[in-house]
Amino acid sequence: MTIRVVVGEDNFLVREGISRALERMDGIELVASNEDLDSLRASVEEMEPDVVLTDIRMPPTRSDEGIRLAADLRQTHPNVGVVVLSQHIDLAYATTLFADGSDGRAYLLKERLKDQEELHQALRAVAEGRSLVDSRIVERLLTRTPHSDPQLDRLTPREKQTLAMIAEGRSNGAIAEELLITKRAVERQINAIFVKLELTESGDVNRRVRAALLYLAGEPE
């Protein structure tokens, strides 16, 4: 399947570099390249892409255009994936990006993309409805104190302990070993966590990402 991509990036050299990289990728078709939010929205409407690859900040305000667009597309174009490329780690933007669901969303750091294959994999992941978060962002989240959220108060102490280990990136097997219970018991706990946190969309990986972000996200810095 060919993945149709629209790019949003205000920096000319970066935009051209991304465009050239996309044109060399098998199974990727660059259908539009834009330097501001208005033209990016227009391209999405006209070209009906599979994925939008966008910077966070661009004209007209150079603040959070990419994040706002991703949120709007949840309502207007729910089948369009979004890969956000950022120059800096911004935990508030990361949690906002995934607030309405992690499926079809990725948050990556420009400086951490080693080669075009990583970008290729990210585009394909969100086109297939999966999600990606740069590991450095997760590391930063792990240094924050979890915020108080009424949904978290629904969990039992053991469920909170399990959720903490999910946020650390541990597998079900590793959690079972730490808690001295069976993997089946861990699966039951995780399913209970998903229900209590109202994470009902399909896809266990997506729900794990959302649960971890809910647990880890602090007040914006």
C-alpha positions in Angstrom: 0.0 0.0 0.0 1.3 3.4 -1.0 1.1 5.9 1.9 0.2 9.4 0.8 1.9 12.1 3.0 1.4 15.8 3.5 4.2 17.7 5.1 4.0 20.8 7.3 7.3 22.6 8.1 8.1 26.3 8.0 11.9 26.0 7.7 12.7 25.9 4.0 15.9 23.8 4.3 14.3 21.3 6.7 11.2 21.1 4.6 13.2 20.4 1.5 15.3 17.8 3.3 12.2 16.0 4.5 10.7 16.1 1.0 13.8 14.6 -0.6 13.9 11.9 2.0 10.2 11.0 1.5 10.7 10.9 -2.3 13.3 8.2 -1.9 11.2 6.0 0.3 9.5 2.9 -1.2 5.7 3.0 -0.8 5.6 6.6 0.2 4.1 9.4 -1.9 4.7 13.0 -1.0 1.5 14.7 -2.2 2.0 18.3 -0.7 4.5 20.3 1.2 3.5 23.4 3.2 5.0 26.1 5.3 2.1 27.3 7.4 -1.0 26.0 9.1 -3.6 27.4 6.7 -1.9 25.8 3.6 -1.4 22.6 5.5 -5.1 22.4 6.4 -6.0 23.2 2.8 -3.7 20.4 1.5 -5.3 17.9 3.9 -8.8 18.8 2.6 -7.7 18.7 -1.1 -5.3 15.7 -1.1 -6.9 13.5 1.5 -3.5 12.0 2.7 -3.0 8.9 4.8 -0.5 10.7 7.1 0.4 14.3 8.0 4.0 14.8 8.9 4.3 18.1 10.8 6.4 20.3 13.0 4.8 21.7 16.2 5.4 25.4 15.6 4.7 27.1 12.3 3.0 30.3 11.1 0.8 32.1 11.9 1.7 32.0 15.6 4.6 29.6 15.8 3.3 28.1 19.0 1.4 24.8 18.8 -0.1 24.6 15.3 0.9 21.0 14.7 -0.6 19.8 18.0 -3.9 21.7 17.4 -4.1 20.3 13.9 -3.6 16.8 15.2 -6.5 17.4 17.6 -8.8 18.8 14.9 -8.1 15.9 12.6 -9.5 13.5 15.2 -12.9 15.0 14.5 -12.6 16.0 10.8 -10.4 13.3 9.4 -10.2 10.5 11.9 -8.5 8.1 9.5 -5.5 10.5 8.9 -2.4 9.6 11.0 -0.1 12.4 12.3 3.6 12.2 12.9 4.8 15.2 15.0 8.5 16.1 14.6 9.8 18.4 17.3 13.1 20.1 17.9 12.6 20.0 21.6 11.0 17.8 24.3 7.8 19.4 25.4 5.9 17.1 27.8 2.7 19.2 27.7 2.5 18.9 23.9 3.3 15.2 24.1 0.4 14.5 26.5 -1.9 16.8 24.6 -1.2 14.9 21.4 -2.3 11.6 22.9 -5.1 13.0 25.1 -7.9 11.9 22.7 -6.3 8.6 21.8 -2.9 7.4 20.8 -3.9 5.4 17.7 -2.4 6.9 14.6 -0.2 9.4 16.4 3.6 9.7 16.8 5.8 12.2 18.7 9.4 12.1 17.5 12.5 14.3 18.0 14.2 15.6 14.9 17.7 15.1 16.3 17.0 11.5 17.2 16.1 10.3 13.7 19.2 8.4 12.7 18.1 7.7 9.2 15.2 7.8 6.8 14.2 4.2 7.6 13.1 5.3 11.2 10.9 8.0 9.6 9.6 5.5 7.1 8.6 3.1 9.9 6.9 5.9 11.9 4.9 6.9 8.8 3.8 3.3 8.3 3.0 2.8 12.0 0.6 5.7 12.2 -0.9 4.9 8.8 -1.8 1.5 10.3 -3.3 3.1 13.4 -0.4 2.4 15.7 1.5 4.9 17.9 5.1 5.9 18.7 6.7 8.0 21.4 10.4 8.8 21.4 12.1 7.0 24.3 13.7 10.2 25.5 10.3 11.7 26.1 9.3 8.7 28.1 12.5 9.1 30.1 11.7 12.7 30.9 8.2 11.7 31.9 9.6 9.1 34.3 11.4 11.9 36.2 8.1 13.7 36.8 5.8 13.2 39.8 2.6 11.6 38.6 -0.2 14.2 38.7 -3.4 13.7 40.7 -6.2 12.5 38.4 -9.6 11.4 39.5 -9.4 8.4 37.2 -6.3 7.1 38.9 -8.1 7.2 42.2 -10.3 4.4 40.9 -7.4 2.0 40.9 -6.5 -0.3 43.7 -3.0 0.0 45.2 -1.9 -3.2 43.3 -3.4 -1.8 40.1 -1.4 1.4 40.6 1.7 -0.6 41.2 1.1 -2.5 37.9 0.4 0.8 36.1 3.7 2.2 37.4 5.5 -0.7 35.8 3.7 -0.3 32.6 4.8 3.3 32.5 8.4 2.0 33.0 8.0 0.0 29.8 8.0 -3.4 31.5 6.4 -6.4 29.7 3.7 -8.5 31.2 6.2 -11.2 31.9 8.5 -8.8 33.8 5.6 -7.4 35.8 4.5 -10.9 36.7 8.0 -11.8 37.9 8.2 -8.6 40.0 4.8 -9.1 41.6 5.2 -12.9 42.0 2.0 -13.6 40.1 1.1 -15.3 36.8 1.1 -13.6 33.5 -2.6 -14.3 33.3 -3.1 -12.5 36.6 -1.2 -9.5 35.2 -3.4 -9.5 32.0 -6.5 -9.5 34.2 -5.1 -6.5 36.2 -4.2 -4.6 33.1 -7.6 -5.2 31.6 -9.2 -3.9 34.8 -6.9 -0.8 34.6 -8.0 -0.1 31.0 -11.7 -0.3 32.0 -11.3 2.0 35.1 -9.3 4.5 33.1 -11.9 4.3 30.3 -9.3 3.3 27.7 -11.7 1.3 25.5 -10.3 1.8 22.0 -9.0 -1.3 20.3 -5.3 -2.2 20.4 -3.5 -3.2 23.6 -0.3 -1.3 22.6 -2.3 2.0 22.1 -4.0 1.6 25.5 -0.7 0.9 27.3 0.7 4.1 25.8 -2.3 6.2 26.9 -2.3 4.6 30.4 1.4 5.3 30.9 1.0 8.9 29.8 -2.0 9.4 32.1 0.0 8.0 35.0 3.2 9.9 34.2 2.0 13.3 33.0 2.7 16.2 35.4 1.6 19.8 35.3 3.1 21.6 32.2 6.5 23.0 32.9 
